[in-house]
Amino acid sequence: MSEKVSEKVVKNLDPPKHGNRITYDAQIPGFGVRITTAGAVSFVLNYWIHGRERRISIGRWPSWTVVAARNRALDLRREISEGHDPLEERQQERTQPTVSDLCSQYLEGYAATHKRPHSIRDDKQMIDSTILPKFGQLRVEAVSRKGIEKLHASLKGTPYLANRVLALLSKMFGLAIEWEWVSKNPTQGIPRFHEDRRERWLQPEELQRFVEALDSYPNQRTADAFRLLLLTGSRKSEVLTAEWPMFDLQQGLWTKPSAHTKQKQIEHVPLSAVALELLARMKEQSSGESFLFPGKTGHLTTLRGPWAEICKTAGLSGVRVHDLRHSYASYLVSHGVSLHVVGKLLGHTQPQTTQRYAHVAHESLRDASNILGSIYQSAGKK
């Protein structure tokens, strides 16, 4: 005859010689306590649904008390009466994709096709260092807005990184919706931190020291990469992935394929006489490689080490490789080239992107307006 499962009953259970034994409760149908030959005790619930009997484990004793287990058994029986199969739902939950799965699918199924190599590297670094340690083992649908807000807030000291992580999560969850993994994006509505736009370009005396450091650098092929960056205002990835068939040295044009540009559009970039002279020398010194800057396999992928050495020699601090692009644009604008033309040379598709150089243009206009002022002053002294 069965009796009510109580703490006393559980404590007095004797392990069977083989397998396990279940003592069922007299009040809650299917609820019982199981003990194995090793003495491990856990609570279970047997139930019928869709014509078959199933058994679900509630939890182990003493982590689960008898009272807690009984209450859980009652909750489960209510769910079963409403047509839910708790064991089936638990099994489905265990097979649902995790954030780790989402990151892998994003990198392999999306980024590898749609993003440039250096962007993929940046994404992978954020995933490995920030996203996976926080959310990796969570199911995708279990990630909440509150959890992402806490992660974003924890990175407040580095607002640029915080916002890039938030943008990456937003993109991944947007794709998860397309893949029907989730129905909503938990990043929506989370405000970004303010970022002070970083403007830095080489002043004339800095530019002079930089050019001298390039001339004295032992590896002149690498130095040529920096020269080409400065003379064309191109992005680092565009220069490092450049191949000789893209250049028409007779017409003085560099045709950048859409796969190499940030805007995913073909760009035809006119080359200055100095840039053409540089490219002609490089072509003459090349050994038949397709890439302008070949690496061990394919093309050169990083300039980090040489950049640090050259900046040290030139006495430059707080300067990034990308600031050569800013320098190119700033010198053009300061010498009277319109923002529209500079934007075309830089491959900007949105006018507002080039507006960062507007204050340089104002300085150029002020210098021009001062010409008449000087003439006026001179005339007044006669």
Summary of the structure (lengths in Angstrom):
residues: 382
radius of gyration: 33.4
end to end distance: 125.6
largest distance: 125.6
contacts: 1031
relative contact order: 0.06
helix: 55%
strand: 13%
